[in-house]
């Protein structure tokens, strides 16, 4: 309210007058509650959860995103559930929660585990709006239309005939559909290395244009930055069944010994099923045990194959194990560095992780 003097014939008096324009009631505008659009868990506890809008980074932390295994009673949601220690990060424009365990194998691979994202505490980018998290089933957006609901689900072993292995590389992900029916021994061999984290921080050591890109045999110690050899188990019997066409993955082996494959594999960059060096007939045929699932994976495979190679066979740095002789056609992210200047973790084509993707289902709510 304002006041002013009004002229009068008798006297000057103060009159109170309402202003022409009144103040509007203050209103706050809230963002839409973020909903989950994609969930990707693997069988060693790494989880990617993607939302349809950005989250507030200060609310995405280990107290608000948790993973548990069932305790001795083998029942989830009870007092003896075991919390797994992990690291939480936000990626992809603050829309993707990335949870990863602090150790390579936090529990036996294929163990069922629960995932919870707090609907009360994880919030949208405005720092106020709560997520709309209620789990509605695989491939269905989360929520019930009201913010504040927890995202809660179980990650379980994929028991199908063609589970998916994710190769997480520095160039992107390659999802591979594995063949458990025609190559059961090779599949079991693959699980040994993947489930025990032996291929984590391995690197592609050979690339031949329009032919293959090969890895699985050597890794980089992220603590010392030294290259080393991955420990192997007994060779697997040859199980040739499927042709070595573009986009398939097969086991590498020693010349003249069909049953010598251990830890090394290669992606067929071209159609290698026929021709002069047919991989379908050479050395008993090379066992194809999977194929790249989609176009995005093929694109990553091609990006890796397009990297320039370098001959590192003579005295590269960080090679206490003496693996240099096999590094004559090594794909490189940094071709400027000489072998003596090699920084393996940044210069080589590193495969950060290989793990089997889990299925995910609703959390069994207590009755």
Secondary structure, DSSP 8 states (H G I E B T S, - for coil): -EEEEE--SS--EEEEE--SS-------------BEEEEEEBTTS-EEEEESS-B-GGG-STTTEEEEE--TT--TTSTT-EE--EEEEEETTTTEEEEEESSS-SS-TT--EEEEE-TTT-BBTTSS-B-B-----TTS----SSTTB-EEEEEE---STT-EEEEEETTEEEEEEE-TTT-HHHHHHHHHHHHTTTTTTEE--EEETTTEEEESSEEE-TTT--EEE----S-B-----S---TTEEEE---TT-TT-B-S-EEEESS--SSSTT-TTTGGG---EEEEE-SHHHHHHHHHHHHS-EE--TTT-SS-TT--GGG-TBEEBS--SS-GGG--HHHHB-EEEEEEEB-EEEE-----
